[in-house]
């Protein structure tokens, strides 16, 4: 059985182009060493329709039986990454092939190659990503994408205990550092042996281009600084975004904000996220155009979107960069007490921007979402953050991906939705269940809008109502509300430009 699994895994590598036919024996021997096996008889077995997940499971089960690894998701993930790396080309080979395709066939063909390699190598675990729940919800702002993330594995108690007791290491400094490429991982840091990075130059500095292992949307990529340096939104940010878009005009690229609450999950390492996907925000129209003296050649306007977004368009990206820097500097120091916008309180700065760059035809385009992270007693997690009555669905920060209209909701919701469906259809008391009690007010509020809720429609209703909550979450994050009063306040800022 072990030898059959090894033969199938090697064949998978050859079929997907990860492993050359000339390295069949070499790769077989590498896998035998991983499995602590000395014998191999090249068994006869069916090599058609090889399912990677099944082959890896068989090898992992055998590794557990042999005492090579402990039987837990964390140790299995560390070990199957080691196995997959035996099939993979060296980083220099990947870089050379990427650059060759880029030169001869163009940027889209190059990213197609790299994305497919990242999936075939199991760096992107496609069989897990497929388990994510996804649907769309129609709103006044367009079609929002809703996802419940199930592809990040939950840590098991054994691994949590081992990580707690493990020696603390500062290598790699974080999960975005160059040093992750080829790293074996540990209980408190994922294995990245099958991880490959394409070096690129933006803003005359060294950066890395890779894909996210959790791909929340098509070709979800990460572009990160070659040095471990903190996030900072400044003029150079806009230069980097457009340098990338010029290299890969079929991709958008955006940055999380650089302040807590409104920023992303990793503020310690300067990075961007991009990909080959059209978000609802990109489709949203301009509802009010405006012009600023000195930048008349740049088309500017306010976007119809729950967050407060200014869109800039011009054939010359340098002019957009100049204008964006002007807006950023103005926003950093802007206070409007009547709209509850404060540039700083007690020396703490609150205003920043979430920028997204793209190419639209022959125009360069930049969206600037205005952000503010002020807190109050009423809203201790943030005034422009999901409010408390929405926390039963979404409590986490609203980062770049969600700013653009894609909800990444916590995995707990999958089980809670299944339970909610049962309770609603059978008229059970939600308040009697500790896990479901937090949803009771919400369910009572939307239930009266439907003539009947039964097994045939309860799941669809729950999905759509969750989508509506996400829309409210985005409205919370908007510093200017989509009202007449909000637009007047927005224009007060625009008029200062």
ABEGO torsion letter per residue (X at the ends): XAAAAAAAAAAAAAAAGABBAAAAAAAAAAAAAAAGBABBAGBBBBABGBBAAAAAAAAAAAAAAAGABBBBAAAAAAAAAAAAAAABBBAAAAAAAAAAAAAAAEAAAAAAAAAAAAAAAGABBAAAAAABBBBBBBBAAEBBBBBBBAABBBBBAAAAAAAAABBBBAOBABAABAAABGBAEBAABBBAAABBBBBBBBGGBBBBBBBBAAGABBGBBBBBBABBBBBBBBAAAAAAAAAAAAABAABBBBBBBABBGABBABAABBBBBBEBBBBAAAABBBABBBBBBGAAABBBBBBBBABBBBBBBBABAAAAAAAAAAAAAAAAABBBAAAGBBABBGGBBABBBBBBBBBBEABBBBBBBBBBABBBAABAAEABBBBAAAAAABABBBBAAAAAGBBBBBAAAAAAAAAAAAAAAAGBBAAABAAAAAAAAAAAAAAAABABBBAAAAAAAAAAAAAAAAAAAAAAABABBBBAAAAAAAAAAAAAX
